[in-house]
């Protein structure tokens, strides 16, 4: 199972996970800027700002991950697919409604560190493969 995640077998789930985190954090930032009432109390916690900041580069990390394992064209296509499909997927899944944003935010806070871990382990494995191939 570890090899499937670390050696490029999880391109689509990883991309979807990081795209999900990006768009959820974008919706949370939008709600916090407009000072909406009746939002979940989890947004009032100071750590929510850190999760929002951590979610910003996740869309780019997903594209870099796909680029490393499948090439430049696949990485660029993944970026544009996440940008265009993510907006509509967010509307369908309810990222921009007060009723569902708390659930999506907690899910994204759980998935975000997992995505960062998978990305950095993949970078580490590629660098070790390059160093050992000399």
Secondary structure, DSSP 8 states (H G I E B T S, - for coil): -HHHHHTTTTHHHHHHHHHHHHHHHHHHHHHHHHT-SS--GGGGSTHHHHHHHHHHTHHHHHHHHHHHHH-HHHHHHHHHHHHHHHHHHHHHHTTTSTTTHHHHHHHHHHHHHHHHHHHHHHHHHHHHHHHHT-
